[in-house]
Amino acid sequence: MTMNLLDQILEHNEYFVENNLYEQYRTSRFPNKKLVVVSCMDTRLTELLPAAMGLKNGDSKIIKTAGAVVSHPFGSVMRSIMVAIYELGAQEICVVGHHDCGMTSIDPNHTLQKMRDRGISENTIDTLGYAGIDLRHWLKGISSLEESVLESARVIRQHPLIPADVRVHGLVIHPVTGRLEVLAGDYQLETDLA
């Protein structure tokens, strides 16, 4: 009988714990470098991004979201940033998008069709629409990587609960080489990114 993915994970985890492999990852819950990184969930960045930024376990809080997008000023990404600042001592934030991002090619109509193909009923989709949820807008991709990174940095920097002494940066990483490119660094409240 073939093991399912969860069984494989649990088997590995048992070995990991029994052999004390966790010891090399021990750290506190506070980011050593007082840094928050908002990055894309792209699998190519899982190990590449921290390595390219010179970050090791415990150095930063890394928040992953599709396209490194901060889409709502009072959503879960911003809440995580607030906790990192006020409870964990973070003082710097980097929004890091990446070239060849899948969010640049997302077609909401195509995604909705995939939902239907996977068993989500038209009635459910219609009901959400009647409730005021614009699924096409919610599922839309990004048209420009650079503009998206700058917009996310702007949402963070201009948030009324972000203190003026927190530095906010917008960067882009190459998903193969790890080369970082700074789009804008250390936004101040008066900076106009529009």
C-alpha positions in Angstrom: 0.0 0.0 0.0 1.3 3.4 -1.0 1.7 6.0 1.8 -0.3 9.2 1.4 1.5 12.5 1.9 0.3 13.0 5.5 1.7 9.6 6.4 5.0 10.4 4.8 5.1 13.7 6.7 4.3 12.0 10.0 6.9 9.3 9.4 9.6 11.9 8.7 8.5 13.9 11.7 8.9 10.9 14.0 12.5 10.5 12.8 13.1 14.2 13.1 12.0 14.4 16.7 13.6 11.1 17.8 16.9 12.1 16.4 16.8 15.7 17.9 17.1 17.2 14.4 15.2 20.2 15.7 18.1 21.4 17.8 19.7 23.2 14.9 16.6 25.3 14.5 16.2 26.5 18.1 15.6 30.2 18.5 13.2 32.5 20.3 9.9 33.8 18.9 11.5 37.3 18.5 13.1 38.1 15.2 16.8 38.6 15.7 17.1 41.1 12.9 13.8 42.8 13.9 12.6 42.2 10.3 9.3 41.3 8.7 9.4 40.0 5.1 6.2 39.9 3.1 6.8 37.5 0.2 5.1 35.4 -2.4 4.2 31.8 -1.6 6.0 30.6 -4.7 7.8 27.3 -3.9 11.0 28.5 -5.5 11.4 31.1 -2.7 11.0 28.8 0.3 14.8 28.4 0.8 16.1 30.8 -1.8 14.7 34.0 -0.4 16.1 33.7 3.1 19.4 32.5 1.7 19.6 35.4 -0.8 18.8 37.9 2.0 21.3 36.3 4.4 18.6 35.3 6.8 18.7 32.2 9.0 16.1 30.6 11.2 15.0 33.2 13.8 16.2 36.3 12.0 12.8 37.4 10.6 9.1 36.9 10.5 8.2 35.8 7.0 4.6 36.2 5.8 3.7 34.4 2.6 0.8 35.5 0.4 0.0 35.0 -3.3 2.1 37.7 -5.2 3.4 39.2 -1.9 0.2 41.3 -2.1 -1.1 43.2 1.0 -4.6 43.5 -0.3 -6.5 44.8 2.7 -5.3 47.3 5.3 -7.1 45.5 8.0 -6.7 41.9 6.8 -4.6 39.1 8.2 -1.3 40.2 6.6 -1.5 43.6 8.3 -2.6 42.0 11.6 0.5 39.8 11.4 2.7 42.9 10.7 1.1 44.7 13.7 1.9 41.7 16.0 5.4 41.6 14.7 6.0 45.3 15.4 4.2 45.7 18.7 4.6 42.3 20.3 7.8 41.0 18.8 9.9 44.1 18.3 10.1 44.3 14.5 11.4 47.6 13.2 11.8 47.0 9.4 9.6 45.5 6.7 10.5 44.3 3.3 7.8 43.5 0.7 9.6 41.1 -1.8 7.9 40.2 -5.0 9.5 38.1 -7.7 10.0 37.9 -11.4 7.9 35.3 -13.2 5.2 35.5 -10.6 2.2 33.3 -11.3 -0.1 36.1 -10.1 0.7 38.1 -13.3 -1.2 35.5 -15.3 -4.2 34.7 -13.1 -7.5 34.9 -14.9 -10.4 35.0 -12.4 -12.8 33.6 -14.9 -10.5 30.6 -15.5 -10.1 30.1 -11.7 -13.9 30.2 -11.2 -14.2 27.6 -13.9 -11.7 25.4 -12.1 -13.8 25.8 -9.0 -16.9 24.6 -10.8 -14.9 21.7 -12.3 -13.9 20.7 -8.7 -17.5 20.7 -7.5 -18.2 24.2 -6.3 -21.8 24.8 -7.4 -23.0 27.7 -9.5 -25.5 28.4 -6.7 -22.6 28.9 -4.2 -20.8 31.3 -6.6 -24.0 33.2 -7.2 -24.9 33.4 -3.5 -21.5 34.9 -2.8 -22.1 37.4 -5.5 -25.6 38.3 -4.1 -23.9 38.8 -0.7 -21.7 41.5 -2.3 -18.5 39.5 -2.8 -17.0 40.2 -6.2 -15.1 37.0 -6.8 -13.6 38.2 -10.1 -12.1 41.2 -8.3 -11.0 39.1 -5.3 -9.3 36.5 -7.5 -7.7 38.9 -10.0 -4.0 38.7 -10.5 -1.5 41.6 -10.7 -0.8 43.5 -13.9 2.6 44.8 -13.0 5.0 43.2 -10.5 6.7 46.4 -9.7 3.5 48.4 -9.2 2.1 45.6 -7.0 5.1 45.6 -4.8 5.1 49.4 -4.5 1.3 49.4 -3.7 1.8 46.8 -1.0 4.6 48.8 0.5 2.4 51.9 0.3 -0.5 50.1 2.1 1.9 49.2 4.9 3.7 52.6 5.2 0.5 54.6 5.1 -1.4 52.4 7.6 -2.5 54.6 10.5 -1.2 52.1 13.0 2.3 51.8 11.6 4.7 54.0 13.6 6.8 56.5 11.7 10.1 54.9 12.8 9.4 51.6 11.1 11.2 51.3 7.8 9.4 49.9 4.8 11.1 48.7 1.6 9.9 47.3 -1.7 12.1 44.7 -3.5 12.0 42.2 -6.3 13.9 38.9 -6.3 14.9 36.8 -9.3 13.4 33.3 -8.6 16.5 31.5 -10.0 19.5 33.5 -9.1 18.2 35.2 -5.9 19.4 38.6 -7.1 17.5 41.4 -5.2 16.5 44.6 -6.8 15.4 47.6 -4.6 12.3 49.3 -6.0 12.0 51.8 -3.1 13.7 51.8 0.2 12.7 53.3 3.6 9.4 54.9 2.7 8.5 57.8 4.8 4.9 58.9 5.6 5.2 61.8 3.3 6.4 59.7 0.3 3.9 59.6 -2.5 4.0 56.2 -4.3 1.0 56.8 -6.5 
